[in-house]
Amino acid sequence: MAAPHAPEEGKKAAAQYVSRIQAVSERTLSIVDASTMLKSKGITGKGELLKSLADEMGIIDIRNVMSGPPNALSKVLTSDIAVPDWAAFTSDLTKIFDAVQAEVHSGKCADYIPILAEQDPNWFSVSVCTVDGQRFDLGNIDQKHKFSIQSCVKPLLYAAAVEEHGLKRLHRHVGIEPSGLSFNEVSLNSNQRPHNPLINSGAIVTGSMCRNDLDMAARFRAFNKLVEDMAGGQKPGFSQPTYLCEMETAWRNNALMYFMKAAGVFPRNSSPDAALDFYIQACSINVNSSIAASVAATFAAGGENPITGKRVLSPVTVKSALTLMFSCGMYDYSGEWCVSVGLPAKSGVAGLVYIVVPTSWVSRCTVRPWTPTATACVASNSASACSIPTNSVSLTRS
């Protein structure tokens, strides 16, 4: 009597089987599919993470991902990421980049040394790195288009010195207020100290406190390693021609150094001559906008590099560095910048500007624009990039 019902029972069992298969497939991802999903959100280089989440067949159980510690994949799956609509964001940024490249032709390359004067003024790039490691680059970012970091190294020198000595000891030798003067002004504050660490005099002093127990070669290697860690493992270069040009023409910086030596600014255990040499070495580090954005993203993420997850700087160091970048990072243009843009930033004479949107703010990223015609970049390129919610942006233009 049961026979007539067998086909119906068979269909029901088959439907249940298909339903179970579909449920399993919706709970799993292959490593390839997961990698594609991350890439669509601007995240690459997570092969080891995905392997650690997968079984021996290369299949990732989404339930295990969601129940474990937060990671890049779980953030993408839940849209709990700095820029969820990555496609729209990169599209908007590309439009801004194209508009700036087409419309902005003012400014000129710095010409106080030949290597800067000889840069192509048409070089232009923009890079973004969010606190979740989402990255996007436009323009000239290849090896050929690396450039000296110049004054954009000053927040890094400051961070290195604070990490080594602490805020209290460091600020016995350098102030913390905007100067309202030119970046290379031969002047000290009322306490006979440089006004802040982001002008030349202040950066020379903070540099004098960076691993001055080491010989010059080891000292530079230690600082270069910090830059590399902040860049998420991307290796910066070094421009020997820039270093030599700067040393040959460092009359103003030599004047600052002797002026501060006479005023007793330098720590007792430091050599002023070595401090100036080290400062010029640091300014001669070569980067591109992509490296610079990753460095800035470490500031945006409170001292942890979002690409490697490595803790590089303490939150105390980051807080102080970002405060100085906000108030002093654009020199005697800082007040105008604070009013019109309102974000921590640093500019350099080679054309680089980096902008940081800390994680506690509305959006979380860093922007790095670069162009050798830095004057035009400060006025237009960086402000345009900041109008899009991100965490760290780097703009450069020659």
N, C-alpha and C positions, 0 to 999 in steps of 0.2 A: 504493500500500500504506500510505502515511502518513496518508491521509485519515481513517480511523476514529479516529485518535488526536488529531485537531485539536481537537475539543471539550474534551478533557481538558487539552491544552496551553493552550487559551484560558482555562479556569478557573484554571489555575495562574498564568498571567500576570496575570489580574485580581486574584487573591488577593495576589500580590506587589505590585501597584500599590496596592491598598487598604492593605497593610501599610506601604508607604513613606509614604503619605498620613498614616496614623495616627502614624507615627514623627515626621514633620515637625510635626504638630499638637501632639504631646506636647513638642516642643522649642521651641514658640513660644507667645507670649501677645500678645493685643492690648493696647493702652494701657488700654482700658476695663477689661479683665479684670485687668490688673496693678494698676490703681488700686483696684479692688474688693478684691483680695487684701490690699493694704496697709491699706485702711480697716478690714478685718475684724480687723486686729492693732492698731488704734488709731493708725495713721500716715496723716496727710493732708498736703496741700500739696506733693506730690512730682511735680507735673505736668511741670516742666522736666526733672527727672531722667529721667522715663519717656520724654519726647520725645527726649532725648539718646541713649537706649538703643534706640529704635525705628528702623526703616527708613522709606522715604518712604511706605509703605503703612500705617504705624502698627503694624507687627508687631515684636515683640521676640524675638530669638533667645536662648533661655535659656542656650545654650552660651556665647555671648559675655558674658552677664551674669556667669556663674559663673567665667569665665576672667579677667575684668577686676578692677579694685580693688573691695574690699568696699563695698557700698552698701545702702540700705534694702531693695531688692528681693531682692538675693542673700541677705541675712540672713533675710528672711522665708521664702524658698524652702528654706533649709537649717535653719530653726528655730533659727538661732544668734542669738537675740534676747533681750532682757532678760526679757520675760514671754511665753513661747511660747503658753501657753494663756490668751489674752487674754479670751476669753469667760468662763471660769471665774473669772478674777481680778476682772473688773469685776462679775460677779454677787456674789462674796463681799463686795466693797467696798460694793456697793449695800445688801446686807443689814446690814452694820455701820452704814452711814450712816442707814438707816431706824430701826435699833434705838436709836442714839444720839439721833436727833431725837425719837423717841417717849419715851425714858426720862429724858433729862438735861434738867432744868429749873432747876438751881441756878445760882448766879453772878449777877452783875449788870454792867451796862455801866459803864465808867469814867466818872466824873462830874466830874473836875477842870476840864473845859472843856465848854461846852454842846453842841458838835457831837458829842462822843462820848456824852454822856448821852442825847441824843435819838435814838440809833440804835435800831432795832427789835430787841429781844433774840431774836426768833424767826428772824432771818436766819441761814442756815447753809449752808456750801458745803465741798466737798472736791474737790481737783484733784490729778491724778497726772501726772507726766511722767517717762518712763524715759530712760536714757542713749541709747537708740535712737530717741527721739522719739515713743514711744507715749504718747498723751495721753487722759485721761478726766476729765470734770467732772460733779459732782453739785451740785444746789442753786442758790443765788443767785449767779450769775456774770456777769449781764448788766451793761450800762453803769450802770444804776441802783444796783447793789450794789457799786460800787467804794468803797474805804475807804482811809484814810491808812495808809501802811506803818509809821509810828511806829518803834519800836525794832528792828523787823526790818530796818531799813536799816543797822544798825551793822556787820554783817559786810561789807556792800558798801562802806561808807566805809573800813573797814579794808583791804579788798582794793584799793581805788583808791589808798590811800596807800602800801601795800606795792609795788604795781606802779610807782609813781612814784619812791619813795625807797629801796626795799629794806628788808629786815627789820632790819638792824643800825641804820640811821639812825632808823627809825621807833621802835624800842624804846629809844632814848635818852630818849624823851619819854613813854612809857607802858609799864606792866608787862605781864606775861603770866600772872599767877596769879589764881585765883578770890579774890574778896574776902570771901565769907561774909557780906556786908552788903547792905543794900537797894540797888537800882539807882541811886538818886539820893543816896546817902549823901555828906555833905561830909567826905571823908577821903582821905588819900593813903597810899601804902605807906611802908616804911622808907627808901626812896630818894627820897621826896618826889615820887612820880609816881603817876598813877592806877593802880589795881590791874590793870586790863586794858582792852582797847578796847571791850568789850561792855557796860560800864556808862556812865552819862551822862557822867561826867567824862572817861573814856577816849575816848568817841566824839567829844566836842567837840574834844579834842586831835588825834585822827586826822583829823577833818574840817578842822582848821586847816592841815593839810599837803597837802590836795587842791587842786592847781592854784591856789595862792594868789598866783601870778604874774599871774592874770587878774582882770578886774573881776568884780563879784558876778554879773552876768547871764551872762557867758561861763563863769564857773566852774560855775554851776548847770547850764548847757546841757551842759558837758563831762561832768559827773557823770550827768545824766539820760540822755545817750547811752550811757554804760556800762551803766546799768540796762536800757535798751532792747536793747542787744546781748546782755546776759545773759538777757533775756526772749525771745530769738529773733526780734527785730523787732517784737514787740508793744509798742505805745506806752503807757507809763504816763501818767497824768494828774497834775494838781496841784490840791490843795484850798486855795484862797485863804482860805476861812473857817477851816480848821484852822490855817493859818499865822498868821493874825491872832489867833486865840484863844490859840495857844501863845505868841506874842510878848507878848500882854497879861498873861499869867499866869506868865511864866517866872522867877518870883522865885527859886526853888530853883536853877535852872540858871544864873541870873545870879550867885548866891552861889558856885556851883561855879567859874564862870569867873573871878571876882575872887580867890577863894581860890587857884586855880592860877596866876593871873597874879602874885600876891604871892610864890608859892613858886618862880617861875621855870620853870614847866613848859613853857610854849609855846616853839616855835622862835623865834629872834630876828627872822626876816623875816615873822612872821605877826601879824595883828591879832586879839587875843582877842575883841573885840566882833564883828568880821566872822566869826570862827570860830563863835560862838554863833548868829549869824543864819543862816549856811550850814547848820549842824546842824539848826536848826528847819525850814529849807526842805526839807532832805533827808527829814526825818520827815513832811513834808506831801505827799510824792509819793503819788499815788493809784494803787492796783492792785486787782485782784480775785484770787481764789485761783488762777485759771488762769495769770495773768501770774507770780504768785509761784512757782508750781510750776516754770515754765520757768526762772526765775532760779535756783532751787535746783538744778535739773537741770544747770546749768552747773557748779556746785560738784561735783555727783555725778560728772560726766564729766571731772573733772580740769581744768576751765577752758575746755573746748570746748562751745559750745552745741549740743545734739543736734538742734535743729530746722534751724539754718542751717549747721552744721558749722564755724562761725567760731571761731577761737581768741580768747578774750576775756581770760582770766587765765592766768598761768603756773602750772605744777604746784607750784612753791614757795609761791606765794601761796595756792593752794587748800589745800595741806597745813596751813599755819599757821592759816588761817581756820577750817577744819574742826576742828582741835585745840581752838581757843578756843571754838567752838560746843559742842563736846562737854563741855568743863570749865566753861564760864562762860555758855553761851547762855541758860540758864533762871534766871539770877540766883541767889538764895539757895535755889532749888529744884533747882539743878543736880546736886547729889549724889544726891538722891532720883531724879531723872530718869535719871542715868547707871546707877543700880542697876536701876530698874524697866523702862527702855526701852533704854538703852545705845546711842543714836544721836545724832550731831550735830544740834542743833536750835536754833531761835531763836524767842522769843515777843515779842509786841508788845501794847501796851495797847489797841489798837483791836480785838483779838481774834484776830489772825493768829498761827499757829504754823507754821513750816516745818521739815521733817525731811529729812535727807539720808542716803541709804545709798550710800556711795562705791562705785565700780566694782570695787574690789579685794575688796569684801566679798561675802557669799554672794549677795546680790541687788543690783540696780542701778537705783535710781530715787529720786525725791524726792516727798514728800507735802506738800501745803499745805492744812491745815484753817483755816477762819476762822469765828469767831462773836464778836460784840461782848462776850458774857459770857465773857471770856477765862479766868477762873478755872476754870469748868467745863470749858472746852476743854482746858486743860493737863492736867487730871486724868483726862479720859476720852476726848475726841474724838481727840486726837493719838495717844495710846497705842493706841487701837483701830486706827487707820489703819496704825500701824507694824507691827501683827501680821501684815500681809500682805506678802509679798516684793515690793518695788518699788524704784525708785531715787530718786524725789523726790516727796514728797507735800506738799500744802499744805492745811491745814484752817482754815476760818474760821467763826466764829459770832458774831452780834451779841448 
